[in-house]
Amino acid sequence: MKKWYNEAYSFKITVVDGQASHCRNGHEIGDEYTCEYNCPSEFCSKSMSKLFPLLEAVRSGGDLSNLLAGASKHCGDFICPDGVVNFRLKAIKKR
């Protein structure tokens, strides 16, 4: 694969709450994933469908505090679509 676009942000996703015994993907507290435009390896595809619009909002200059309760501009928590795992999303500006 040949990437032609230098992304302005990287993203860190951390599992902050939930039960692995109830998560079909097996996420556990403390699990961390990083990505830029791609889907992180071994990350839940169902949760990615909820995460992708948040990533796009940040990339286009948006503010997570307008989208997620209790969030700051580049950091906020969201729950998986099944309601069993809480994730923290942190956007890191690269340039």
Number of C-alpha atoms within 10 A of each C-alpha: 3 4 6 6 7 10 13 14 17 16 20 17 22 20 20 18 16 18 13 14 11 13 16 10 14 14 25 18 15 12 13 16 16 18 15 17 17 8 16 17 10 10 17 16 13 12 17 16 13 14 19 13 12 20 23 12 14 20 18 8 9 15 18 23 14 12 16 15 11 11 17 15 16 17 20 21 19 21 18 18 14 11 11 16 22 20 24 17 23 21 23 15 13 9 7
